[in-house]
Amino acid sequence: MTLLHVVILAIVQGLAELLPVSSSAHVIVAEKLMGLDPSAPKMTLLLVMLHTGTMLAVIVYFWRRWRRTFFNSMPEFRNFAIALIAATVLTGIVGGGIIEFIERVLMRHQPHAWIEQLFSRLGLIAVALAVGGVFIIVAGLFERRRAQTTGAHELTPAQYGWIGAIQGLCVPFRGFSRSGATISTGLLLRAARATAEDFSFALAVVLTPPADARELWRLYQSQHHHLAAVVPAAMSSVLGMLCAFLAGLVALKWLSRWLERGRWHYFGIYCLFAAVVVGYLNYRGF
């Protein structure tokens, strides 16, 4: 893997991670088109660093908005913290339950089975992209037709509960955009645009560290508890993290602009187009 490969993957990850188009789908396709093995240990390490870069981009971009919206007073912070914790718990229950069922029941005959082995297949990614695209289009068109919500930025228990549960569905399924699903859920439940966006990316910051820890544990096990083989890739991964950070800032400005102008459904149209492309690549044997 060359530095050019790292930069390309970092830009793809940074843009796709924070736009509602599924970063995992785009990164896996990019890796395959460049002749790289998505399951290779050095690719796992790079992916963790890229996730870290996009998480930092989210914190930098949203910090002032979060401070003004959620940290303005102790009651607001308490309500925000309760919503964040409850939604994250539901994500863990739903997502963790699906992963355990697939790995321990459906994949029980495969040694050292990880769900990533299943959902790196392009055919399944194409289906997930299509489902996510339809979901985003429906939410976007619904939100354009209803009266705009202004004022209150607190989510109700039903709203943040459903957002957390839907996020749990995205965790195991590659191609099903996390941000696309959570923001769309908020819009369908009549949350304000900015509130749905702010809460979705606050959830992303909470979810990224445990997700990265799981990837590192998978890497540790795959290397038989010996990581010396991937140390040389660490420096290039740091470069990737920086590129993903910068690309993530660009993506967030793009997403916010389209969401505020009622163009959310355009992302869903793109996902349907991407599903067709990925399905064709799968047909061609990539």
LOVO-727336 format. One record per residue (C-alpha): residue in one letter; z, y, x. Coordinates in steps of 0.001 Angstrom, whole numbers, plus 524288, in hexadecimal, padded with zeros to 5 digits. Example, Ala and Ser with C-alpha at 12.3 -4.5 7.8 and 13.67 -1.06 7.14 Angstrom:
residues 2
residuo a | Z 81E78 | Y 7EE6C | X 8300C
residuo s | Z 81BE4 | Y 7FBDC | X 83566
END
This chain:
residues 286
residuo m | Z 80000 | Y 80000 | X 80000
residuo t | Z 7FB9B | Y 80CE9 | X 805FD
residuo l | Z 80149 | Y 81A82 | X 8043D
residuo l | Z 7F5A6 | Y 81DAD | X 7FB8A
residuo h | Z 7F97F | Y 8126D | X 7F29F
residuo v | Z 80762 | Y 817AD | X 7F21C
residuo v | Z 802F9 | Y 82576 | X 7EE9E
residuo i | Z 7F9A4 | Y 820A1 | X 7E410
residuo l | Z 80403 | Y 817F1 | X 7DDE3
residuo a | Z 80E06 | Y 822E8 | X 7DEAC
residuo i | Z 80528 | Y 82C63 | X 7D784
residuo v | Z 801DC | Y 8221F | X 7CD3A
residuo q | Z 81044 | Y 81ED7 | X 7CB81
residuo g | Z 814B1 | Y 82CF6 | X 7CB3C
residuo l | Z 80ADA | Y 830CA | X 7C0D5
residuo a | Z 80B51 | Y 82483 | X 7B883
residuo e | Z 81A16 | Y 822A0 | X 7B91C
residuo l | Z 81CC4 | Y 82FA1 | X 7B2B1
residuo l | Z 810FC | Y 83037 | X 7A9CA
residuo p | Z 81195 | Y 82702 | X 79E05
residuo v | Z 806F9 | Y 81DFE | X 7A347
residuo s | Z 80ED7 | Y 81336 | X 7AA25
residuo s | Z 8107A | Y 81461 | X 7B8CF
residuo s | Z 811EA | Y 805A9 | X 7BAB6
residuo a | Z 80496 | Y 8032C | X 7B49E
residuo h | Z 7FDF5 | Y 80D73 | X 7BD05
residuo v | Z 804C9 | Y 80983 | X 7C9A1
residuo i | Z 801D6 | Y 7FB07 | X 7C7D7
residuo v | Z 7F37C | Y 7FDD7 | X 7C4FC
residuo a | Z 7F2A4 | Y 80711 | X 7D0A7
residuo e | Z 7F8B6 | Y 7FCC0 | X 7D983
residuo k | Z 7EF45 | Y 7F25A | X 7D4FF
residuo l | Z 7E373 | Y 7FB57 | X 7D683
residuo m | Z 7E7B2 | Y 7FE5B | X 7E481
residuo g | Z 7E984 | Y 7EFF4 | X 7E78F
residuo l | Z 7F852 | Y 7F0AB | X 7E87B
residuo d | Z 801EC | Y 7E68C | X 7E38C
residuo p | Z 80B27 | Y 7ECAB | X 7D96B
residuo s | Z 8152D | Y 7E1E8 | X 7DBD5
residuo a | Z 815D3 | Y 7E3F7 | X 7EAA8
residuo p | Z 82369 | Y 7E7F5 | X 7EFAC
residuo k | Z 81E89 | Y 7F49F | X 7F5B8
residuo m | Z 8187E | Y 7F85A | X 7E8A6
residuo t | Z 82592 | Y 7F650 | X 7E1EF
residuo l | Z 82C4D | Y 7FF1B | X 7EBCC
residuo l | Z 821D2 | Y 8097B | X 7EA07
residuo l | Z 82336 | Y 808D4 | X 7DB38
residuo v | Z 831E0 | Y 80B34 | X 7DC39
residuo m | Z 82FAF | Y 81726 | X 7E4BB
residuo l | Z 8253B | Y 81C64 | X 7DB96
residuo h | Z 82E71 | Y 81AE4 | X 7D001
residuo t | Z 8389B | Y 82285 | X 7D7AB
residuo g | Z 82ECC | Y 82D6A | X 7DA20
residuo t | Z 82B5A | Y 82EB9 | X 7CBBF
residuo m | Z 839C2 | Y 82E69 | X 7C7E8
residuo l | Z 83C54 | Y 839E1 | X 7D104
residuo a | Z 830B2 | Y 84108 | X 7CB08
residuo v | Z 836B2 | Y 83F40 | X 7BD7A
residuo i | Z 843CE | Y 844AE | X 7C1FC
residuo v | Z 83DA1 | Y 8508D | X 7C88C
residuo y | Z 83499 | Y 8537D | X 7BD19
residuo f | Z 83E5F | Y 851D6 | X 7B208
residuo w | Z 84AF7 | Y 85655 | X 7B865
residuo r | Z 84AAE | Y 86444 | X 7B33B
residuo r | Z 846F8 | Y 85FB4 | X 7A585
residuo w | Z 85197 | Y 85559 | X 7A57E
residuo r | Z 85BB0 | Y 85F05 | X 7AA50
residuo r | Z 857EC | Y 868CC | X 79FD0
residuo t | Z 856E5 | Y 85EB2 | X 794F5
residuo f | Z 860C0 | Y 853FC | X 797BE
residuo f | Z 86A60 | Y 859DB | X 7A17D
residuo n | Z 86C83 | Y 866E6 | X 79AD3
residuo s | Z 879BD | Y 862F6 | X 79546
residuo m | Z 882F7 | Y 8577B | X 795B1
residuo p | Z 88007 | Y 85308 | X 7879B
residuo e | Z 87169 | Y 8532E | X 78A63
residuo f | Z 8734D | Y 84B9E | X 79703
residuo r | Z 87C0C | Y 841AF | X 79024
residuo n | Z 87216 | Y 83F70 | X 78565
residuo f | Z 86735 | Y 83E3B | X 78F6F
residuo a | Z 86EFF | Y 83498 | X 797A5
residuo i | Z 87239 | Y 82C37 | X 78BC7
residuo a | Z 863F0 | Y 82BEB | X 787B1
residuo l | Z 85F7E | Y 828AC | X 79588
residuo i | Z 8696A | Y 81DB9 | X 79747
residuo a | Z 866D2 | Y 817C3 | X 789DD
residuo a | Z 8581A | Y 8180B | X 78BAB
residuo t | Z 85933 | Y 81219 | X 79948
residuo v | Z 86203 | Y 8072A | X 7944C
residuo l | Z 85826 | Y 80400 | X 789A9
residuo t | Z 84D57 | Y 80416 | X 793E4
residuo g | Z 854FB | Y 7FA47 | X 79BE7
residuo i | Z 857A7 | Y 7F188 | X 7903B
residuo v | Z 849A1 | Y 7F161 | X 78B4E
residuo g | Z 842A5 | Y 7F178 | X 79866
residuo g | Z 84C38 | Y 7E85C | X 79F17
residuo g | Z 84BD3 | Y 7DEF2 | X 793A8
residuo i | Z 83D05 | Y 7DE2F | X 793F1
residuo i | Z 83CCC | Y 7DC2B | X 7A2A8
residuo e | Z 84713 | Y 7D186 | X 7A21F
residuo f | Z 83FE8 | Y 7CA74 | X 7972F
residuo i | Z 832D9 | Y 7CAD6 | X 79E25
residuo e | Z 8380C | Y 7C723 | X 7AB96
residuo r | Z 841C4 | Y 7BCB3 | X 7A74C
residuo v | Z 83A79 | Y 7B6EC | X 79BAF
residuo l | Z 82BED | Y 7B999 | X 79C70
residuo m | Z 82B4D | Y 7B8F1 | X 7AB59
residuo r | Z 83613 | Y 7AEF3 | X 7AD7B
residuo h | Z 82CEE | Y 7A53A | X 7B428
residuo q | Z 828ED | Y 7AF08 | X 7BE9E
residuo p | Z 831A3 | Y 7AFB2 | X 7CAB8
residuo h | Z 83734 | Y 7BD42 | X 7CD90
residuo a | Z 830A0 | Y 7C2A7 | X 7C15C
residuo w | Z 8304B | Y 7D164 | X 7BFC5
residuo i | Z 82A45 | Y 7D824 | X 7B42F
residuo e | Z 8222A | Y 7E07E | X 7BD70
residuo q | Z 81A23 | Y 7D44E | X 7C07A
residuo l | Z 81614 | Y 7D3A0 | X 7B23B
residuo f | Z 81375 | Y 7E1CC | X 7AF0A
residuo s | Z 80B7B | Y 7E4D4 | X 7BB27
residuo r | Z 80020 | Y 7DE06 | X 7B442
residuo l | Z 7F5BE | Y 7E7C1 | X 7B061
residuo g | Z 7F32D | Y 7E165 | X 7A332
residuo l | Z 80124 | Y 7E39D | X 79EC3
residuo i | Z 80129 | Y 7F158 | X 7A46F
residuo a | Z 7F4F1 | Y 7F4AB | X 79C8E
residuo v | Z 7FB9A | Y 7F051 | X 78FF3
residuo a | Z 807D7 | Y 7F833 | X 79314
residuo l | Z 7FFAE | Y 80449 | X 79619
residuo a | Z 7F8A3 | Y 802FF | X 78913
residuo v | Z 8054A | Y 80163 | X 7815E
residuo g | Z 80B7C | Y 80CEC | X 78854
residuo g | Z 7FF57 | Y 8151C | X 78629
residuo v | Z 7FF63 | Y 812B5 | X 77785
residuo f | Z 80DEF | Y 815FA | X 776FC
residuo i | Z 80BCB | Y 822F3 | X 77E10
residuo i | Z 8003C | Y 8269E | X 7755F
residuo v | Z 807DF | Y 823CB | X 768F1
residuo a | Z 81390 | Y 82BAC | X 76DB1
residuo g | Z 80B21 | Y 836EF | X 7724E
residuo l | Z 80388 | Y 83818 | X 765AD
residuo f | Z 80FF4 | Y 836B1 | X 75D8C
residuo e | Z 816A4 | Y 84163 | X 7655B
residuo r | Z 80B20 | Y 84AB3 | X 763C5
residuo r | Z 80B73 | Y 84931 | X 754F9
residuo r | Z 819DA | Y 84BCB | X 752FE
residuo a | Z 820FE | Y 858B1 | X 7535A
residuo q | Z 824EA | Y 85C4E | X 76120
residuo t | Z 8332C | Y 85988 | X 76450
residuo t | Z 83A60 | Y 86498 | X 76AE9
residuo g | Z 8484E | Y 86839 | X 76DD2
residuo a | Z 85157 | Y 85C7C | X 76F06
residuo h | Z 84F66 | Y 8547A | X 77B49
residuo e | Z 85948 | Y 849C3 | X 77873
residuo l | Z 85455 | Y 83C57 | X 774CC
residuo t | Z 85A72 | Y 834A6 | X 769C1
residuo p | Z 86018 | Y 82714 | X 76C74
residuo a | Z 8547C | Y 820F8 | X 76583
residuo q | Z 84AEC | Y 8289C | X 76DF1
residuo y | Z 850E4 | Y 825B4 | X 77B37
residuo g | Z 853E4 | Y 817BD | X 77719
residuo w | Z 845BC | Y 814F2 | X 773D6
residuo i | Z 84113 | Y 81BE2 | X 7801D
residuo g | Z 849E0 | Y 81340 | X 78869
residuo a | Z 845A6 | Y 806CD | X 78181
residuo i | Z 83728 | Y 80A0C | X 782BB
residuo q | Z 83925 | Y 80D24 | X 79116
residuo g | Z 83EB6 | Y 7FF76 | X 79266
residuo l | Z 831D7 | Y 7F9EA | X 78D78
residuo c | Z 82AAB | Y 8013C | X 79840
residuo v | Z 832FB | Y 7FC19 | X 7A374
residuo p | Z 82D02 | Y 7EE60 | X 7A468
residuo f | Z 81F39 | Y 7F15A | X 79FBD
residuo r | Z 8160A | Y 7F6EA | X 7AA00
residuo g | Z 80C6C | Y 8005A | X 7A3CE
residuo f | Z 81587 | Y 804E2 | X 798ED
residuo s | Z 818D0 | Y 812CB | X 79D34
residuo r | Z 82753 | Y 815CA | X 79D06
residuo s | Z 825CC | Y 8247F | X 79B88
residuo g | Z 81AD9 | Y 822BE | X 791B2
residuo a | Z 82305 | Y 819AD | X 78940
residuo t | Z 82FC4 | Y 82149 | X 789DB
residuo i | Z 829D7 | Y 82EB5 | X 78757
residuo s | Z 8215C | Y 82913 | X 77C76
residuo t | Z 82D55 | Y 822E5 | X 77641
residuo g | Z 83433 | Y 83000 | X 77680
residuo l | Z 82881 | Y 836C3 | X 7703F
residuo l | Z 82783 | Y 82C7D | X 76584
residuo l | Z 835FD | Y 82E67 | X 762C2
residuo r | Z 833B6 | Y 83D16 | X 76161
residuo a | Z 83A54 | Y 8415D | X 76DEC
residuo a | Z 83598 | Y 84E2F | X 773CB
residuo r | Z 82B14 | Y 84CB2 | X 77E1D
residuo a | Z 8333A | Y 8526A | X 78927
residuo t | Z 83F27 | Y 84A71 | X 78538
residuo a | Z 8378A | Y 83DAC | X 78536
residuo e | Z 831C5 | Y 840F8 | X 79280
residuo d | Z 83EB3 | Y 8453C | X 7989D
residuo f | Z 845F3 | Y 8393C | X 793D0
residuo s | Z 83B1E | Y 82FCB | X 797AB
residuo f | Z 83B2E | Y 83447 | X 7A5C2
residuo a | Z 849FA | Y 834EF | X 7A672
residuo l | Z 84999 | Y 82689 | X 7A2B4
residuo a | Z 83FA5 | Y 82446 | X 7AD8D
residuo v | Z 84900 | Y 829BA | X 7B7BB
residuo v | Z 853AB | Y 82081 | X 7B2F2
residuo l | Z 84A84 | Y 814C4 | X 7B25F
residuo t | Z 843D4 | Y 81654 | X 7BF9F
residuo p | Z 84F29 | Y 8129E | X 7C8CA
residuo p | Z 85231 | Y 80575 | X 7C234
residuo a | Z 843A3 | Y 80286 | X 7C107
residuo d | Z 841CF | Y 8054C | X 7CF83
residuo a | Z 84DCC | Y 7FD22 | X 7D2C3
residuo r | Z 847C6 | Y 7F1B7 | X 7CB66
residuo e | Z 83B20 | Y 7F33A | X 7D315
residuo l | Z 84299 | Y 7F376 | X 7DFF5
residuo w | Z 84A37 | Y 7E750 | X 7DC02
residuo r | Z 83D79 | Y 7E075 | X 7D8B1
residuo l | Z 8382F | Y 7E475 | X 7E607
residuo y | Z 84492 | Y 7DF9A | X 7ECAF
residuo q | Z 84380 | Y 7D259 | X 7E60D
residuo s | Z 834F4 | Y 7D111 | X 7E8A3
residuo q | Z 83776 | Y 7D332 | X 7F731
residuo h | Z 84210 | Y 7C8BB | X 7F76E
residuo h | Z 84C7E | Y 7D307 | X 7FA17
residuo h | Z 8453A | Y 7D819 | X 8061C
residuo l | Z 83EA8 | Y 7E56C | X 804F8
residuo a | Z 83A2F | Y 7E7AE | X 812FD
residuo a | Z 82C0B | Y 7E553 | X 80F02
residuo v | Z 82BAC | Y 7F145 | X 8063B
residuo v | Z 832B8 | Y 7FAF8 | X 80F1A
residuo p | Z 82607 | Y 8000F | X 8154A
residuo a | Z 8215C | Y 80402 | X 807C4
residuo a | Z 82D44 | Y 80CA8 | X 8058D
residuo m | Z 827D6 | Y 818DB | X 80C28
residuo s | Z 81B07 | Y 81893 | X 804B6
residuo s | Z 822EF | Y 8168D | X 7F844
residuo v | Z 82A37 | Y 8234E | X 7FAF4
residuo l | Z 81D1C | Y 82A4F | X 7FBB8
residuo g | Z 81984 | Y 823F0 | X 7EECF
residuo m | Z 8262A | Y 828CA | X 7E8AB
residuo l | Z 822E2 | Y 836D7 | X 7EC83
residuo c | Z 8150D | Y 835DA | X 7E707
residuo a | Z 81A27 | Y 82FBF | X 7DA72
residuo f | Z 823FD | Y 83ADE | X 7D93D
residuo l | Z 8195B | Y 8454D | X 7DA20
residuo a | Z 81024 | Y 83DFB | X 7D103
residuo g | Z 81B58 | Y 83C32 | X 7C773
residuo l | Z 81DBC | Y 84AD0 | X 7C698
residuo v | Z 80F5F | Y 84CF6 | X 7C349
residuo a | Z 80FDA | Y 84229 | X 7B900
residuo l | Z 81BED | Y 847D2 | X 7B26C
residuo k | Z 815B4 | Y 8553E | X 7B108
residuo w | Z 809B1 | Y 84EBE | X 7AB21
residuo l | Z 811B3 | Y 84690 | X 7A1A7
residuo s | Z 81A0F | Y 851FC | X 79D20
residuo r | Z 80E28 | Y 85A84 | X 79AC9
residuo w | Z 80712 | Y 8505A | X 79292
residuo l | Z 81359 | Y 84CBE | X 78AFE
residuo e | Z 8165E | Y 85AEA | X 787CF
residuo r | Z 80856 | Y 85D61 | X 78364
residuo g | Z 807B6 | Y 85191 | X 77A69
residuo r | Z 7FEC5 | Y 8498C | X 7832E
residuo w | Z 807DE | Y 83DED | X 78486
residuo h | Z 7FE42 | Y 834AF | X 77DE0
residuo y | Z 7F451 | Y 83721 | X 788BA
residuo f | Z 7FCAC | Y 82EC7 | X 791BF
residuo g | Z 7FBAA | Y 823B3 | X 787F8
residuo i | Z 7ECDD | Y 824D1 | X 787CA
residuo y | Z 7ECF7 | Y 823C7 | X 7968C
residuo c | Z 7F58A | Y 8179A | X 795D2
residuo l | Z 7EBA4 | Y 81117 | X 78CC8
residuo f | Z 7E0C9 | Y 81472 | X 79662
residuo a | Z 7E8FE | Y 80F32 | X 7A1A3
residuo a | Z 7EB89 | Y 802A7 | X 799EA
residuo v | Z 7DCDD | Y 80071 | X 798C3
residuo v | Z 7DAF7 | Y 802B5 | X 7A760
residuo v | Z 7E62C | Y 7F9AA | X 7AB25
residuo g | Z 7E157 | Y 7EF5B | X 7A1AD
residuo y | Z 7D3E2 | Y 7F011 | X 7A800
residuo l | Z 7D9CC | Y 7EEAF | X 7B5A4
residuo n | Z 7E157 | Y 7E2DE | X 7B0EC
residuo y | Z 7D4B6 | Y 7DD27 | X 7AB7F
residuo r | Z 7CE5B | Y 7DF40 | X 7B8BF
residuo g | Z 7D92C | Y 7D7B6 | X 7BF6D
residuo f | Z 7E124 | Y 7E256 | X 7C607
END
